[in-house]
Amino acid sequence: MNLMQSIRERAKKAKRTIVLPESLEDRTLRAADIVLQEGLADIVLLGSPDEIISKAHKLGLKNIEKATLINPLNSDKRSAYIDKMLEIRKSKGLDHDSAEQLLNDPLYFAVMMIKNGDAHGEVAGADNATGDVLRPAFQFIKTQPGISVVSGAFIMILPDQHFGDDGIMVFADCAVHPDPDASQLAEIAMATAQTARDIAGIEPRLAMLSFSTKGSAKHPMVDKVVEATRIVQQQEPGLLIDGELQADAALVPEVGLKKSPGSPVAGKANVLVFPSLESGNIAYKLVQRLAGAEAVGPVLQGMAAPVNDLSRGCSVEDIVNMVAITANQAK
Ligand code: ACO
């Protein structure tokens, strides 16, 4: 069974409820139909039930009737959600009228469903930009205890199975936080280790990447990675981690042995933690295009409940997979 199949099998067993706010978007509705047909999760679709049903008929979808359809504009949960929104953001100046207004937006309604325990997770982004999907989640779902930044990991499935664990690696942050400081980078590393275990199904060996290996270069950017590594080692002493390492020292056994002898990670890393979003985003796209890797994600990590953002160029299959991943992340 390949990785995505096993993620789907785990989703079936988890029986989570995932909310899809972009219910009138064709690919999303087709994906919901497949998810319901395969029993990967229970689905909530937000919008006018009449419009959703009529669109599903037009597309010839047979399983949408198994979804729960909720219209954010007249849901009987509105007043409970507005109370919760005010409780969370009154100190940030949110008033009743603005909360009413925000709740008309399915992206806000979806996060309030999760916050209220009416859904386990959300997938959106086929129709909305990253910031518009993430902002409501940042504001109302917030981060897990002990984590202050959300980040985005990619599960990289490489054709060359010499790397990682039989070709499976995890890269982060490739999607969210542009310029983490040392303690944020340490959080990103620990969250990525959790994603490696929970979603990729591998026991993590983390390389904290830099342009320097073990003091070969001196620069504040290197110091940041060294400090982040130290923080992780202090907070999770059992985790296999090494840094700062260059990519070749992290991946190639002979180079790792030479540049970081005795390291539990050098030459055999299966998780790469990048020093900035710039390097992480560029790296995953290069590996995807030049090495022919499959890039599954971004899997958002560090949020108190899972919300995942799709690329607007996503396929129906991508959405189905992201629903399965989100179901796996939900606690
Ligand atoms: N983790 C947790 N909370 C965050 C984060 C984060 N990484 N970033 C912002 N927040 C919180 C802020 O603390 C703030 O909370 P508050 O209102 O309670 O004080 C709230 O979110 C809004 O903060 P802003 O700084 O106004 O954030 P903004 O909404 O402008 O930006 C965004 C957030 C959109 C995610 C921004 O960081 C961004 O554009 N990142 C890059 C995304 C991107 O383009 N990625 C590459 C493409 S994706 C790909 O290729 C797969």
Boltz pocket constraint, residues with backbone or C-beta under 6 A from the ligand:
constraints:
  - pocket:
      binder: B
      contacts: [[A, 92], [A, 130], [A, 131], [A, 132], [A, 134], [A, 135], [A, 138], [A, 139], [A, 143], [A, 148], [A, 149], [A, 150], [A, 151], [A, 174], [A, 175], [A, 176], [A, 177], [A, 178], [A, 281], [A, 297], [A, 298]]
      max_distance: 6.0
